[in-house]
Amino acid sequence: MSEIQDYPSRLSDPASRKFGTFSYLPPMTPEEIRAQVAYIVARGWNPAIEHSEPEHATGHYWYMWKLPMFGETDVDAILAECDTCRRANPGHHVRLVGYDNVKQSKGAEMVVFRAGTE
C-alpha cells in the first residue's frame, strides 16, 4: 500500500490552510483556471466572485464581489472581473463560484487568487 500524504494545515499558519478540492493540488496555471471557467460557462452555471481575508477564509462567509454574473458566457469577462476583485482587495483570497440554478446549489468553487502568492 502506498504512503498517504499528510497536508499540514494549521490555524496559526494562514498560508497552510486548504480551501476545497483544488487547494490540495498544485496551484493551477492561468490556462487551467481558464479551462475551469469555461467548464462553468459550458454547464450553464452562473459565475460569482467572492473574497476574504486569509485569517477569516476558513469560515463559511466570504464577501460577495458585486452580484453574481447571471447569464455571463464570456470567459474573458469573468476572468477580468476576478482580476478586478483581486486588485480592489489586495491581501485577500479570491474565489470563483459556479451556481447551478437547476439544483440551486454550488456546482463549482475554487480559489483563483491566493493572497501572498503574486
ZIWO-V386809 format. One record per residue. N is the residue number from 1. OMEGA is omega in whole degrees, 0 to 359 (* if undefined). D_LAST is the distance of its C-alpha to the last C-alpha in whole Angstrom. Layout:
n:omega:d_last
N:OMEGA:D_LAST
N:OMEGA:D_LAST
//
This chain:
n:omega:d_last
1:181:38
2:179:34
3:178:32
4:183:30
5:177:26
6:176:25
7:183:22
8:179:22
9:184:21
10:177:22
11:181:22
12:181:22
13:183:18
14:181:16
15:183:13
16:187:16
17:180:17
18:183:18
19:178:18
20:187:20
21:185:21
22:182:18
23:177:16
24:178:19
25:174:18
26:180:15
27:180:12
28:174:13
29:176:12
30:179:12
31:178:16
32:176:17
33:178:15
34:179:17
35:178:20
36:177:20
37:178:20
38:177:23
39:178:25
40:180:24
41:181:26
42:179:29
43:182:30
44:180:30
45:180:28
46:180:27
47:174:23
48:182:22
49:179:18
50:178:18
51:181:16
52:172:16
53:181:15
54:183:14
55:179:18
56:187:19
57:179:18
58:178:21
59:181:23
60:185:24
61:170:24
62:179:20
63:177:21
64:176:22
65:183:20
66:177:23
67:173:26
68:184:25
69:185:25
70:176:29
71:181:30
72:180:27
73:181:27
74:182:25
75:180:22
76:179:20
77:179:21
78:179:19
79:178:16
80:179:16
81:175:17
82:180:14
83:177:12
84:177:14
85:180:14
86:181:10
87:180:11
88:182:14
89:181:13
90:181:10
91:178:10
92:167:11
93:177:11
94:178:12
95:178:15
96:179:17
97:172:21
98:181:24
99:177:27
100:185:30
101:176:33
102:179:36
103:181:35
104:179:34
105:175:31
106:176:27
107:180:27
108:178:23
109:179:20
110:174:17
111:180:13
112:173:11
113:178:8
114:182:8
115:176:7
116:181:6
117:180:4
118:*:0
//
